[in-house]
Amino acid sequence: MDRYLASELLPPFLFGVGAFSSIGVTIDAVFDLVRKIVESGLPIGIALKVFLLKFPNFIVLAFPMATLLATLMTYSRLSSESELIALRGCGVSVYRMVMTAVCMSFLVTGMTFVFNEQIAPIANYQATLTLDQALKSDKPMFKQENIFYPEYRYIRQKDGGKEKILTRLFYADKFDGKRMSGLTIIDRSQESLNQIVVAESAQWNAAQNVWDFYNGTIYLVAADRSYRNIVRFEKQQLELPRTALDVAQRSRDYDEMSITQSLEQLELERLAGDEQKIRKLQVRIQQRISLPFVCVVFGLVGAAMGTIPQRTGRATSFGVSVIVIFTYYLFYFITGAMAQAEIFSPFMGAWLPNFVFLGIGIFLLRRVAQR
């Protein structure tokens, strides 16, 4: 029975992966590439390469959709042709029949994890690099101008609340990939002494884990804002975090980072203290973790809906799949936005759609089993 069900599930699953990923990459990438070919003279060979590099990202999104389509289409056909009734007449429970689809869904979940973590981020980053090299090869893949990096800390108030204050502000006019120029650093990390560093250029010294500043001035100001001293220098080493360099070099978008890279970026954002970016990244990390498990949820929902006694064709199954997918992702985007607005926690914002649709799948399955 398991071999038979698996053989019936595989063709519509492969069809769904091909169909949904093709539709996605066509809507998202093809039109934009055609516009770049016409308006910017992008070579067709480069456009084809970028098109292929975009595919893994949409395969990740297509895996859950194809799982829903395969389970709903297969079990609906078996139900309409009374094969499920025959199995139940032989003493096979609905739960046992659905177990094949659930096991397949877990297998697809593993495949989605591999694509989502190991293949899609690298492919997306290579697609960005390829486009940049073809259209604007003189633009390096790092932030060139206006490097702005603030650090904050919280001070507990007498009433028990917290006040957010600026600890350090790092600014550079330009960055050539190795050295920064036109720097101004306001350092308030020491309570008894503040300093303002103005330098012509600076470079990170990896051997000593310090910054080498060149041709600048250090203004020392006491906590009561009284003048202390002015130090002029040709070269001065300062023990400041290298985080500003990491921020300048970090040029990947969320879709171009793996979960590990996203966690590293989260640590940088926490040092900077930008709560909005921190929250958004926390939500995106949870969504990247929860996305593969949509395959299990859709597999259960599709199998449960398919086992309901009915007379439906493939077109109807496809239409129902589209409605379920649209409803899920609409809910997914709404809860994600609510999590970024701090209405939900990042965990609930990413996982609530899975929990809700999992509950719907279990409810439908129990109703069918009780008939």
C-alpha positions as CSV (number, residue, x, y, z in Angstrom):
1,M,0.0,0.0,0.0
2,D,2.8,2.4,0.9
3,R,4.6,1.7,-2.4
4,Y,1.4,2.2,-4.3
5,L,0.6,5.5,-2.6
6,A,4.1,6.8,-3.0
7,S,4.1,6.0,-6.7
8,E,0.8,7.9,-7.0
9,L,2.1,10.9,-5.0
10,L,5.4,11.3,-6.8
11,P,4.2,12.4,-10.3
12,P,1.9,15.3,-9.1
13,F,4.6,16.3,-6.6
14,L,7.2,16.7,-9.4
15,F,4.7,18.4,-11.6
16,G,3.9,20.9,-8.7
17,V,7.6,21.6,-8.1
18,G,8.1,22.4,-11.8
19,A,4.9,24.3,-12.2
20,F,5.1,26.5,-9.1
21,S,8.8,27.2,-9.3
22,S,8.5,28.1,-13.0
23,I,5.6,30.5,-12.3
24,G,7.4,32.1,-9.4
25,V,10.7,32.6,-11.2
26,T,8.9,33.9,-14.3
27,I,6.9,36.5,-12.4
28,D,9.8,37.6,-10.2
29,A,12.9,37.3,-12.4
30,V,12.1,36.9,-16.1
31,F,10.3,40.2,-16.6
32,D,13.0,42.1,-14.8
33,L,15.7,40.4,-16.8
34,V,14.0,41.1,-20.1
35,R,13.8,44.8,-19.1
36,K,17.5,44.8,-18.3
37,I,18.3,43.1,-21.7
38,V,16.3,45.8,-23.5
39,E,17.2,48.9,-21.5
40,S,20.7,48.1,-20.1
41,G,22.1,45.8,-22.7
42,L,22.4,42.8,-20.5
43,P,23.9,39.9,-22.5
44,I,21.4,37.1,-23.0
45,G,24.0,34.5,-21.7
46,I,24.3,36.4,-18.4
47,A,20.5,36.8,-18.2
48,L,20.1,33.0,-18.7
49,K,22.7,32.4,-16.0
50,V,20.9,34.7,-13.5
51,F,17.6,33.0,-14.4
52,L,19.1,29.6,-13.5
53,L,20.6,30.9,-10.3
54,K,17.2,32.3,-9.2
55,F,15.6,28.9,-9.6
56,P,16.7,27.3,-6.2
57,N,15.0,30.0,-4.3
58,F,11.7,29.3,-6.0
59,I,12.1,25.6,-5.7
60,V,12.3,26.1,-1.9
61,L,8.9,27.9,-2.1
62,A,7.5,25.3,-4.5
63,F,8.2,22.3,-2.3
64,P,5.4,23.0,0.2
65,M,3.0,24.0,-2.6
66,A,3.8,20.8,-4.5
67,T,3.3,18.7,-1.4
68,L,-0.2,20.1,-0.9
69,L,-1.0,19.6,-4.6
70,A,0.3,16.1,-4.6
71,T,-1.5,14.9,-1.5
72,L,-4.8,16.6,-2.3
73,M,-4.8,15.5,-5.9
74,T,-3.8,11.9,-5.1
75,Y,-6.1,11.3,-2.2
76,S,-9.0,13.0,-4.0
77,R,-8.6,10.7,-7.0
78,L,-8.4,7.7,-4.7
79,S,-11.5,8.8,-2.9
80,S,-13.5,9.6,-6.0
81,E,-12.7,6.1,-7.4
82,S,-13.6,4.4,-4.1
83,E,-10.1,3.0,-3.6
84,L,-10.0,4.6,-0.1
85,I,-13.4,3.0,0.7
86,A,-11.9,-0.4,-0.4
87,L,-8.9,0.1,1.9
88,R,-11.1,1.0,4.8
89,G,-13.2,-2.1,4.0
90,C,-10.0,-4.2,4.4
91,G,-9.5,-2.7,7.9
92,V,-7.0,0.0,7.0
93,S,-7.7,3.2,9.1
94,V,-7.7,6.7,7.6
95,Y,-4.7,7.5,9.9
96,R,-2.7,4.7,8.4
97,M,-3.6,5.7,4.8
98,V,-2.5,9.3,5.5
99,M,0.8,8.2,7.2
100,T,2.4,7.7,3.8
101,A,1.7,11.3,2.8
102,V,3.0,12.5,6.2
103,C,6.2,10.5,5.9
104,M,6.7,11.9,2.4
105,S,6.2,15.4,3.7
106,F,8.9,14.9,6.3
107,L,11.3,13.8,3.5
108,V,10.4,16.9,1.5
109,T,11.0,19.0,4.7
110,G,14.5,17.7,4.9
111,M,15.1,18.6,1.2
112,T,13.7,22.0,1.8
113,F,16.1,22.6,4.7
114,V,19.0,21.6,2.5
115,F,17.9,23.9,-0.4
116,N,17.0,26.8,2.0
117,E,20.3,26.6,3.9
118,Q,22.9,25.4,1.6
119,I,21.8,26.1,-2.0
120,A,19.4,29.0,-2.3
121,P,21.4,31.6,-0.4
122,I,24.5,30.9,-2.3
123,A,22.7,30.9,-5.6
124,N,20.9,34.2,-4.8
125,Y,24.2,35.9,-3.8
126,Q,25.9,34.6,-7.0
127,A,23.0,36.0,-9.1
128,T,23.4,39.4,-7.5
129,L,27.2,39.3,-8.1
130,T,26.7,38.3,-11.7
131,L,24.2,41.1,-12.4
132,D,26.4,43.7,-10.7
133,Q,29.5,42.6,-12.6
134,A,27.5,42.7,-15.9
135,L,25.7,46.0,-15.4
136,K,28.0,48.0,-13.2
137,S,31.3,46.1,-12.9
138,D,33.0,49.1,-11.3
139,K,30.8,48.9,-8.2
140,P,32.3,46.8,-5.4
141,M,30.1,44.5,-3.3
142,F,30.4,46.6,-0.1
143,K,29.1,49.9,1.2
144,Q,31.2,52.6,-0.4
145,E,30.0,55.8,1.2
146,N,28.5,57.1,4.5
147,I,29.4,54.3,6.8
148,F,27.3,55.0,9.8
149,Y,27.3,52.7,12.8
150,P,25.9,53.6,16.3
151,E,26.2,51.7,19.5
152,Y,23.8,52.0,22.4
153,R,23.5,50.8,25.9
154,Y,20.6,50.8,28.4
155,I,20.7,52.5,31.8
156,R,18.3,51.4,34.5
157,Q,16.3,54.2,36.0
158,K,15.3,54.7,39.6
159,D,11.7,53.8,38.7
160,G,12.8,50.5,37.3
161,G,12.6,51.5,33.6
162,K,15.4,51.6,31.0
163,E,16.8,54.5,29.1
164,K,18.6,54.0,25.8
165,I,21.6,56.2,25.4
166,L,24.3,56.5,22.7
167,T,27.6,54.9,23.6
168,R,29.6,55.3,20.5
169,L,29.0,56.7,17.0
170,F,31.2,55.7,14.1
171,Y,31.1,57.6,10.8
172,A,33.2,57.4,7.7
173,D,32.8,59.3,4.4
174,K,34.2,56.5,2.1
175,F,35.4,52.9,2.1
176,D,37.5,51.3,-0.6
177,G,37.2,47.8,0.7
178,K,40.4,48.1,2.8
179,R,40.7,51.6,4.2
180,M,38.1,54.1,5.4
181,S,38.5,57.9,5.0
182,G,37.0,61.0,6.5
183,L,36.3,59.5,9.9
184,T,34.6,61.0,12.9
185,I,34.1,58.9,16.1
186,I,32.2,60.0,19.2
187,D,33.1,57.7,22.1
188,R,31.0,58.0,25.2
189,S,31.8,54.5,26.5
190,Q,33.7,55.8,29.6
191,E,31.5,57.7,32.1
192,S,34.3,60.0,33.3
193,L,35.7,60.9,29.9
194,N,34.3,61.4,26.4
195,Q,36.5,61.6,23.3
196,I,35.9,62.8,19.7
197,V,38.3,61.3,17.1
198,V,38.6,63.0,13.7
199,A,41.0,61.3,11.3
200,E,41.9,61.4,7.6
201,S,41.8,57.6,7.3
202,A,41.8,54.4,9.3
203,Q,42.4,50.7,8.7
204,W,41.7,47.6,10.8
205,N,44.8,46.0,12.1
206,A,43.8,42.3,12.3
207,A,47.2,41.2,13.8
208,Q,46.6,43.4,16.9
209,N,42.8,43.7,16.8
210,V,42.9,47.5,16.9
211,W,42.2,50.4,14.5
212,D,45.1,52.3,13.0
213,F,44.1,55.9,12.5
214,Y,46.2,58.3,10.4
215,N,46.5,62.1,10.4
216,G,43.9,63.1,12.9
217,T,43.0,64.8,16.2
218,I,41.6,63.5,19.4
219,Y,39.5,65.8,21.5
220,L,39.1,64.8,25.2
221,V,36.1,66.1,27.1
222,A,35.3,65.5,30.7
223,A,31.9,64.2,31.9
224,D,30.9,67.7,32.9
225,R,31.6,68.8,29.3
226,S,34.7,70.8,30.3
227,Y,37.8,70.9,28.1
228,R,40.5,68.4,28.9
229,N,43.0,68.0,26.1
230,I,43.7,67.9,22.4
231,V,46.0,65.3,20.9
232,R,47.2,65.5,17.3
233,F,48.7,62.5,15.7
234,E,50.0,61.1,12.4
235,K,49.3,57.5,13.5
236,Q,47.3,56.4,16.5
237,Q,46.1,52.9,17.5
238,L,42.7,52.8,19.2
239,E,41.0,49.8,20.7
240,L,37.5,50.1,19.1
241,P,35.3,47.3,18.0
242,R,35.7,46.1,14.4
243,T,32.0,46.1,14.0
244,A,31.9,49.1,11.7
245,L,34.1,47.2,9.3
246,D,31.8,44.2,9.4
247,V,28.8,46.5,8.7
248,A,30.6,48.1,5.7
249,Q,31.6,44.7,4.3
250,R,28.2,43.0,5.0
251,S,26.3,43.5,1.8
252,R,24.1,40.5,1.5
253,D,20.3,40.7,1.6
254,Y,18.2,38.5,3.9
255,D,17.6,36.0,1.0
256,E,21.3,35.7,0.4
257,M,22.2,34.6,3.9
258,S,21.9,31.2,5.5
259,I,20.5,30.8,9.1
260,T,24.1,30.8,10.4
261,Q,25.0,34.0,8.6
262,S,21.7,35.6,9.7
263,L,22.6,34.8,13.3
264,E,26.0,36.5,12.8
265,Q,24.3,39.5,11.3
266,L,21.9,39.6,14.2
267,E,24.8,39.9,16.6
268,L,26.1,42.9,14.6
269,E,22.7,44.5,14.7
270,R,22.5,44.0,18.5
271,L,25.8,45.8,19.0
272,A,24.4,48.7,16.9
273,G,21.2,48.7,18.9
274,D,18.8,49.3,16.0
275,E,15.7,47.7,17.5
276,Q,13.8,47.8,14.2
277,K,16.5,45.9,12.3
278,I,17.0,43.5,15.2
279,R,13.3,42.7,15.3
280,K,13.0,42.3,11.5
281,L,16.0,39.9,11.4
282,Q,14.7,37.9,14.4
283,V,11.4,37.4,12.5
284,R,13.2,36.5,9.3
285,I,15.3,33.9,11.1
286,Q,12.3,32.3,12.6
287,Q,10.5,32.3,9.2
288,R,13.5,30.6,7.6
289,I,13.3,27.8,10.2
290,S,9.5,27.4,10.1
291,L,9.3,27.4,6.3
292,P,10.4,23.8,5.7
293,F,7.8,22.5,8.2
294,V,5.1,23.9,6.0
295,C,5.6,20.8,3.9
296,V,4.4,18.6,6.8
297,V,1.5,20.9,7.5
298,F,0.4,21.0,3.8
299,G,0.9,17.3,3.5
300,L,-1.4,16.6,6.3
301,V,-4.0,19.2,5.2
302,G,-4.0,18.0,1.6
303,A,-4.3,14.3,2.6
304,A,-7.1,15.1,5.1
305,M,-9.0,17.2,2.5
306,G,-8.5,14.5,-0.1
307,T,-9.8,11.6,2.0
308,I,-13.2,13.4,2.4
309,P,-15.7,11.4,0.2
310,Q,-16.2,13.5,-3.0
311,R,-16.2,13.4,-6.7
312,T,-13.5,15.9,-7.8
313,G,-11.2,16.1,-10.8
314,R,-7.6,17.3,-11.1
315,A,-8.6,20.8,-12.0
316,T,-10.7,21.1,-8.9
317,S,-7.9,19.8,-6.8
318,F,-5.5,22.3,-8.3
319,G,-8.0,25.2,-7.7
320,V,-8.4,24.1,-4.1
321,S,-4.6,24.0,-3.7
322,V,-4.2,27.5,-5.0
323,I,-6.9,28.8,-2.5
324,V,-5.2,27.0,0.5
325,I,-1.8,28.3,-0.6
326,F,-3.0,31.9,-1.0
327,T,-4.8,31.8,2.4
328,Y,-1.8,30.4,4.2
329,Y,0.7,32.8,2.8
330,L,-1.6,35.8,3.3
331,F,-1.9,34.7,7.0
332,Y,1.9,34.1,7.0
333,F,2.7,37.7,5.8
334,I,0.2,39.2,8.2
335,T,1.6,37.4,11.3
336,G,5.1,38.2,10.2
337,A,4.2,41.9,9.9
338,M,2.5,41.8,13.3
339,A,5.7,40.2,14.8
340,Q,7.8,43.0,13.3
341,A,5.3,45.5,14.9
342,E,5.9,43.7,18.2
343,I,2.3,42.5,18.5
344,F,3.5,38.9,18.4
345,S,6.9,37.5,19.4
346,P,9.2,36.6,16.5
347,F,8.5,32.9,17.2
348,M,4.7,33.2,17.2
349,G,4.8,35.5,14.1
350,A,6.7,32.8,12.1
351,W,5.1,29.7,13.5
352,L,1.4,30.6,14.2
353,P,0.3,29.9,10.6
354,N,1.9,26.4,10.9
355,F,0.1,25.8,14.2
356,V,-3.3,27.0,12.8
357,F,-3.2,25.0,9.6
358,L,-1.8,21.9,11.5
359,G,-4.9,22.2,13.8
360,I,-7.2,22.4,10.7
361,G,-5.5,19.3,9.2
362,I,-5.9,17.3,12.4
363,F,-9.5,18.4,12.8
364,L,-10.4,17.4,9.2
365,L,-8.6,14.1,9.5
366,R,-10.5,13.2,12.7
367,R,-13.8,14.1,11.2
368,V,-13.2,11.7,8.2
369,A,-12.0,8.9,10.6
370,Q,-15.2,9.2,12.6
371,R,-17.4,8.7,9.6
